[in-house]
């Protein structure tokens, strides 16, 4: 069975997370998949960022929801990480799709939760679906979210897209299967912490493919693959042997 490495937020231990530089480095290390997080600006522009707030990974403070695409010109998303990345832009989804097509990479897009704001949730999904029309048909994608409502809305609008339900250790309780069925999910993405062989066997029994987050230990990754998981998300994809990158 193929073992998939997802570079978590790109090659995030050697380049600033969720940037074009972090995604570009996947190609040089033979990593075929990366994961990134989608959020939306005030004007509807879809951008790549894990946090809604700017202060952790840029040279600005404030909320993404107060910005427009024009404001991105003044934001540096790389100088916090290293002098080598001064001037690194906060990427738009359109720029990432161009990169995916050019470098022939595959991607897991994580939709941020907007369950308390249905209008924003709908706009994010609509603009995401419009943008991915430009993807090369040979590229593979998975769309994941912690928010089942986001995934159900996505499937209503585009039933053919493969989706994954994200679970942390506290949320993967007995009704996980109901959530998976409601979302018509093909993949389950459980947290590494607390994940047992018995849980993996249960997921496999129902025919789901399993991608585990976030695994930064090679021995643990090997154990998970031997249990039957399909993939892992990792911050250190560059450290894995080549047999995981074929």
N, C-alpha and C positions, 0 to 999 in steps of 0.2 A: 504493500500500500504506500502511495506517495506521502511523504512527510513534508508539510508546508510550514515554512517560516514566514510569519508576518512581521515585518519591521514596524514596531510599535511607534506611531507618530513619526515614521521614517527611521532613519539610522540615528536615533535620538541620543545616543551616547557619544557620537562623534560629530554631530552637527545639531544646530538648534531645532528642537522638536517642531513638527508640523510646518516645515518650510520647504521650499523648492530644493534647497541644498541637501536637506535630510532625505528627501525622496530621490534625488538624482544619485546619491551615493549608493542606493540599492543596486543600481546597475553594475557599478564597479566591483561590488562584492558578490555578485551572482545571486542576489536575493530577488525573487520574482514578484513577491507580494509586499505591500505595505499597508498600514492602517492610518487613517486620518479622521479628524473630527470636523463636522460641518456645523456652522452657525450662520446667522444672517444679520446683515446691517439694517439700519433704519430705512434705507432706500431699496431694500430687497436683494442687494448683492449677497451672494453666498460666498463665505470665506472659510478658510481652514484655521481653526483654533479650538483647542480643548476648553479654554476658559472663556466665559463671557466677559470677564474683566481683563484689562490690558496689562495690569501692573506686574504680573509675574514674568512674562516672556516678551515684553517689548520695552521701549523707552518712554512709554506713556502710561497714564492712569485713566480710569474711566471705563465705560461699558461699550461693548461692540454695538449694542442696540441704539446707541446715540450717534453712530458714525454713518457716513456715506462713503461710497467708493472713492470719491475725491480725497477724503481725509486719509486714505491709506498711503498717500504719497509721502506723508511726514512721519510715518511709523517705521521704526527700525526694530525688526524681530530677531536680530542676530547678535548685536553687540553685547548683550548680557551674557552670551555664551562664550564668545572668543573674539579677539580683535580680527581674526580671519573672516568673520561674518558681519562686519560693520556694514550697515546699509541693506541687510537682508530684508526683503519685503514680507509683509503679512500676505500670504497668497490668496487669491481668489480661486473659486472652484474652476472657473474657465482656464486659468493658467495651469492648474494641476492636470486638467484633462488634456491640454496640449502636451504637457510633459509625459503623461502616461502613454499617449499615442506615439510620441517620438521615441521613447525609450523602451516601448513594448513591455510595460509593467502591468500588473494586476493590482486591484485595490479593494480593501474593505473600507467603505464609507460608514462612519458612525454618525447617525442623526442625533443631535442634542434634543433633550426633552422640552417640549412646549405644551405639556398637557393642560397647563393653567391658562393658555392663550391659544385657543383653537385657530384664530385668524392667522397668527404668526406661524403656527404649525403647518397650516395649509399652504401659506406662501413659501415656506422653506421647501416643502415637498414639491410644489409646482415648479419652482425655479430650479430645484435639483433635477427633476425629470426633464425639464427643457434643456439643461446643460448637458446631460449625459447622452442626448441625441447625437452629440458630436464625437462620442467615443468610437474608436475603431471597433468593428464588430468582432474582431479576434481577441479583444481584451475581455478579461473576466472580472466581475465585480460581485461583492456581497454587500448588502446594506444591513447594518445592525443598529440596535437601539436598546436602551434600558426601558424605554417607554413603549409598552404594547400598543397604545393608541396611535402612536406615530407609525408603527409598522402596519397596523390594520388599515390606516388611511392610505398608506403607500400602496398596499396590495389592492385596495379598492380602485385606485387610479391606474395601477400598472400590475396586473396579476402575475405576469411572467417573471418579475424580478425576484431573485433569490434573497431571502431575508434571514436574519439570525437574531434570536432573542439573547440579550445580554443579562446575566445574573451575577450579582455578587454573593458572597457567602451567606449573607443575612436574608437574601430575598429568594433563594432557591429552595423554597419549602415544598410542601406536598402538592400544591396545585401548579407546579412548573409545567406539567404536561398540558393542562388546560390552556395556559398562556401560549404554549407552542402551537397548539391546534388553532386557537383563535387567530393567531398571527399568520397561520399557514407557513410556518418557518421550516426551512430545510436544515438549518444549522442551529446548534445550541452553543453559546459562548459563556461557559462558567468561569468564575474566578479560580485561580490556582490554589489560593489559601483554603484549606479545608477540603479540597476535592479528594475523594477516595476512589479506590478501584471499584468498589461496589456501586458508587454513583455513576462512574463511567460505564459500567456494564449495564446499568439501568437505562441510560441514554441510548446506548447502542441497541438494546433490546427493541426499542421503538423505531429504530432505523435512522436516527439522527446522526449527522456528522458533527464532530465535536472539535471546537477550536478554543484553547484555554488561554486565559490572560492572567497576569503577565509573568512570564517564566524567564528568569535571569540566571538560572543554574542549569548547566549542561546535563548533570546527572538526573535532575528532576525531569528535564525535557525528555531524556532517554526513557525514563520510567513511564512517563505519560504516553509516549509513542508506543511502547511495548504493551500498554494497557489497551491501545486501540484508538487513541485520539487522532484526528486527522491533521491538526495543526496547532501551533502555539504562537502567541504574540510575545515578542521579546524586544528589550531595549538593546540587546547585545548581539544582533544577528551576525555581525562581523566576526564573532568569536566561534561560531558554529562550524563544524567540519563540512567539507564540500559535499559529502553524501546527502546533506539536507538541501542542497541547492541545485540539484540536477533537474 
